[in-house]
Amino acid sequence: MIFIAGQGAIDSNLKLIGGNDIEAQTRATFQNIKEKLTLAGASFTDVVKMVVYCSDIDTQQWPIRNVRAEFIDVDHPPVSTMIEVSKFAVAGMMIEIDVIAVAP
């Protein structure tokens, strides 16, 4: 099993990617997850559980889901939960995602 926790829209220098754009932040977050999965010998098809934390579920839910569809198989998605939170560890961050994958 592969556990990837706390991925957000930050680069290797812990600088925020995407500014105040939830789609850009979401895309960067999924790219970070993709890199970690690849390092573990897996891909998004191996993800079985996803938890998405966002700062405003009312306005961000669908932009997040639309970007997520660029990375996962929407016909066979992992189980997922989306939770609104009040604050993240990095100022300006609007999204953070945890995933669990089963190695191929």
C-alpha positions in Angstrom: 0.0 0.0 0.0 1.1 3.5 -0.8 0.1 6.4 1.5 0.6 9.9 0.2 -0.5 12.6 2.6 -0.7 16.4 2.6 -0.1 17.2 -1.1 -0.8 20.8 -2.0 0.0 23.4 -4.7 3.6 24.0 -3.6 6.9 23.6 -5.4 10.1 22.0 -4.1 11.0 25.3 -2.4 7.6 25.3 -0.6 6.4 28.2 -2.7 2.7 28.4 -3.6 1.7 27.5 -7.2 -1.4 28.9 -8.8 -2.0 32.1 -6.7 -5.7 32.6 -6.0 -6.8 30.2 -8.8 -8.4 27.0 -7.4 -8.0 25.2 -10.8 -4.3 26.0 -11.0 -3.8 25.0 -7.4 -5.7 21.8 -8.0 -3.8 20.9 -11.1 -0.5 21.5 -9.3 -1.6 19.4 -6.4 -2.5 16.5 -8.7 0.8 16.9 -10.5 2.6 16.6 -7.2 0.6 13.4 -6.3 1.4 12.0 -9.8 5.1 12.5 -9.2 4.9 10.7 -5.8 2.9 7.9 -7.2 5.4 7.5 -10.1 8.3 7.3 -7.6 6.4 4.5 -5.8 5.9 2.6 -9.1 2.2 3.4 -9.2 -0.3 5.7 -11.1 -3.7 7.2 -10.5 -5.3 4.0 -11.6 -3.9 2.4 -8.5 -5.5 5.0 -6.1 -8.3 3.5 -4.1 -9.0 6.4 -1.6 -8.8 10.1 -1.9 -9.5 12.8 0.7 -9.7 16.4 -0.6 -9.5 19.3 1.8 -10.6 22.7 0.4 -11.1 26.2 1.7 -14.6 26.8 0.3 -16.6 23.7 -0.8 -19.5 25.8 -2.2 -17.4 27.5 -4.8 -14.5 25.1 -5.3 -16.2 21.7 -5.4 -16.9 21.6 -9.2 -13.6 23.3 -10.3 -11.8 20.7 -8.2 -13.8 17.8 -9.7 -13.3 19.1 -13.2 -9.5 19.1 -12.8 -9.6 15.8 -11.0 -11.2 14.3 -14.1 -8.0 15.1 -16.0 -6.1 12.7 -13.8 -8.4 9.9 -12.7 -10.6 7.5 -14.6 -14.0 9.1 -14.1 -15.8 5.8 -15.0 -13.9 4.0 -12.2 -13.0 6.7 -9.6 -11.5 6.0 -6.2 -13.7 6.4 -3.2 -13.3 10.0 -2.1 -14.3 12.5 0.5 -14.3 16.3 0.3 -14.0 18.4 3.4 -14.0 22.2 3.9 -11.3 23.4 6.3 -10.6 26.9 7.6 -6.8 27.1 7.1 -3.8 25.3 5.6 -0.1 25.2 6.7 1.0 27.3 3.7 -0.5 30.8 3.4 -2.7 31.1 0.4 -3.2 27.4 -0.1 -6.8 26.4 -1.0 -6.5 22.7 -1.4 -4.7 19.7 0.0 -5.2 16.0 -0.9 -4.3 12.7 0.7 -4.4 9.4 -1.3 -4.1 5.8 -0.7 -3.0 3.5 -3.5 -2.5 -0.2 -3.9 0.8 -1.0 -5.6 0.5 -2.8 -8.9 
